[in-house]
Structures are given as structure tokens and as C-alpha cells.
Amino acid sequence: MKTISQKLLAIWLRYGLHLTVHKITELVLGVVIFSTTVTAVLTVLPAHHKVHSPQIAAPLITPKPATKPVVRHPTPQVIAPVSQPPVAIIPKPVPPTPTLVKEPQAVPVSEPSPGASIKKLVPATPTEPIPTTGTSPGTTPPAPSSSSATTPTTSTGQPASASGGYYSTNWAGYAATTGKFTTVSGSWTVPKVTGNNSTTSGDATWVGIGGLSGTDLIQTGTFNTVAPDGTVSTFAFYELLPASSLEIRSLAVHSGDSMLANISEQSNNQWSISITDTTTGQNYTTIVAYNSAHSSAEWIEEDPSYQDGSLVPLDTFDHVTFSTGDTTMNGSLNNISASKASPIRLVDANNKPVITPSVLINSGNSYWATHN
């Protein structure tokens, strides 16, 4: 029994000693860890406090401004106002009102129109009577009769009527046919006309190339129409057959105005058409493309027609004077006489003369066309 009790006591003492050593070890380790942590915290806090502590700026010392001496005037100075010149008011420029360009317009189908090819072209001789039948365009007319060295005149002093050449039912004037023609020009006075008090009547005055022996014709001139009530309308035109004639609306033409017209081939089939009202100074010029046979040049007073080919009753006028008539034939510039142009007399349906050209005057570049 004593032995067992001693053994139990020994076991309890060993267990107690082991537990005591364990507690002491935990206590020592806790002290060491606490001591290390405190040391680390004490080391970091001063640095952190130094970085994030607010900086106190040094106080600014503002210097006192220097005292300026005060200058006192015994009497206030009165400054006279400066007189300024009045400011000129410059009006703003007003842009000009654009001018509407009046483009040429086709003559209505219902209205008379100048420029048909010659009708019933018939050769004539000085002694032959007026023929009763005509030939179609394309017939080669005879050469004109030779002219006298002096200009024959009538008893009134006017140039005598031309003989020979052609007869036609719608053209009167002169036409040249013996060459290749690339320009034509002429001037005239727009005739003063009257009507017949019953129907529309008219007349046309122009220069042109072609239309005598073929269907091609390029021309420009002036045109009169007289209404049944006697109202006269006058305008400038140009025409490229077979197209309709075009009224040049930008020219305001009146009876009695002096006109100057020119047609010129600038290059192959490119033509310049120019017509000027020298009384008013107005001009119209255009460039057109046209295939011409260059077969003739004309200076014509015409009885116009409707689109169906029927002739308009011719109005009544005293006479028309052509002057400065020229043409370029085979590359050389010639007047009407030098181009060997032939006269054309206009006859009515009964083959009676209606418009008769005079012999050439003024060195061969002018003629009269008299209404019979």
C-alpha cells in the first residue's frame, strides 16, 4: 500500500511540474511578442507623424507702400472738349439687280416667219418677158449681165432698175453664186411699213449664205409684221434652215433703225452671227454649229411665209437701201459687184413685179429695192 501511494504521488508531482513549465513558457513568449510589437510601433509612429504633420508657413511681412507727396493745384484745370469731325455715314453698296438675259425664241408656228429658201427661181434676161413658170432650187442660174461703167438713173434721180438675173416669188435683191462663200455682211435701214387693213402682212430684210441652189441657209436680219388693225411689230432674227427662225429678244428694233449684220465661218462648220442696231448701239452675237454648202451669198428683201410654206401678204413700204455689202468668196473679200452677184426681182402670183432691185451703186456695194 505504501508503495502504490508513493507512485501516485510521484506521478502527480511530475504532472504538476510539467504544467508549471508550460505556463511559464507561454508567459515568457507573450512577454517577448508584446515587447517586440511595442518596439516596432514606437519606431514607425515618429516617421509617420513627421510625414503627415501640417507645415506651418512663416508669416508674410507686407511692406508698407512708400508715401507719395501730394501735389495740390490751387485751381482745378478745365480741359476744353476736343471737337470731333462728324463721322461720315457711308451707305453699303447695293448689288445691281441681275438683268434677265432674253434668249432667242422660236417664232410661233401660227406667225409669219422669214427665211424660206427661194421659191420659183427663174433665170431672166434684159429683154425676155416675165416667165409664167418657175424652176426648183438647185438650178444653176446664168451669169449676170455686164454692168455699165456709169450708174443709170430714173427721171427722179433714183438708180434705175436692174435687169437680168432671176425672178422669184419670195426674194428680191442680189445673190452671188460663183464660188465658195464663208462670210457675208451688209447694212440697211429697217423699212417703214403699212398693212392692208384686212390680213396680217409682213416683210424681212437680211443677209445670208446658202438657200439659192439648195436647202441649207444661214441668215440674220430684221422682220416686220403688220396686224389687220395696222399695229406694226419689228424684231431682229436669225435662222438656220431647216430649223425655225429665232426672234432675238434682247434687241429692241424699230422701223427706221439702221442695222449692220455679219455672218462669218470661224472654223469648219462653226459660224459667228452678229447683228447690231447702230441707231441704239445694241448688239447680239452668237456662235452656232451649222453644216453649210457655202454655195451662195445674199442681200435680200423677202416676202415671208407661214410654217406650211404659204406666203404672207407683203406689206407696203417705199424702198429698202442695202449698203456696205461684202462677202468672202474663195478666200478673198469682195463687194456685191466684185462677187459677180446677180439681181433678183420678186413677182406675184400673176408674174407681175412687186419688188425690183436697182442697179448697183456706190462702187458696187449698195442697191435700192423699190416696192412697185
C-alpha positions, 0 to 999 in steps of 0.5 A: 500500500505504501508503495502504490501511494508513493507512485501516485504521488510521484506521478502527480508531482511530475504532472504538476511540474510539467504544467508549471513549465508550460505556463511559464513558457507561454508567459515568457513568449507573450512577454517577448511578442508584446515587447517586440510589437511595442518596439516596432510601433514606437519606431514607425509612429515618429516617421509617420507623424513627421510625414503627415504633420501640417507645415506651418508657413512663416508669416508674410511681412507686407511692406508698407507702400512708400508715401507719395507727396501730394501735389495740390493745384490751387485751381482745378484745370478745365480741359476744353472738349476736343471737337470731333469731325462728324463721322461720315455715314457711308451707305453699303453698296447695293448689288445691281439687280441681275438683268434677265438675259432674253434668249432667242425664241422660236417664232410661233408656228401660227406667225409669219416667219422669214427665211424660206429658201427661194421659191420659183427661181427663174433665170431672166434676161434684159429683154425676155418677158416675165416667165409664167413658170418657175424652176426648183432650187438647185438650178444653176442660174446664168451669169449676170449681165455686164454692168455699165461703167456709169450708174443709170438713173430714173427721171427722179434721180433714183438708180434705175432698175436692174435687169437680168438675173432671176425672178422669184416669188419670195426674194428680191435683191442680189445673190452671188453664186460663183464660188465658195462663200464663208462670210457675208455682211451688209447694212440697211435701214429697217423699212417703214411699213403699212398693212392692208387693213384686212390680213396680217402682212409682213416683210424681212430684210437680211443677209445670208449664205446658202438657200439659192441652189439648195436647202441649207441657209444661214441668215440674220436680219430684221422682220416686220409684221403688220396686224389687220388693225395696222399695229406694226411689230419689228424684231431682229432674227436669225435662222438656220434652215431647216430649223425655225427662225429665232426672234432675238429678244434682247434687241429692241428694233424699230422701223427706221433703225439702221442695222449692220449684220455679219455672218462669218465661218470661224472654223469648219462648220462653226459660224459667228452671227452678229447683228447690231442696231447702230441707231441704239448701239445694241448688239447680239452675237452668237456662235452656232454649229451649222453644216453649210454648202457655202454655195451662195451669198445674199442681200435680200428683201423677202416676202415671208411665209407661214410654217406650211410654206404659204406666203404672207401678204407683203406689206407696203413700204417705199424702198429698202437701201442695202449698203456696205455689202461684202462677202468672202468668196474663195478666200478673198473679200469682195463687194456685191459687184466684185462677187459677180452677184446677180439681181433678183426681182420678186413677182406675184402670183400673176408674174407681175413685179412687186419688188425690183432691185436697182442697179448697183451703186456706190462702187458696187456695194449698195442697191435700192429695192423699190416696192412697185 
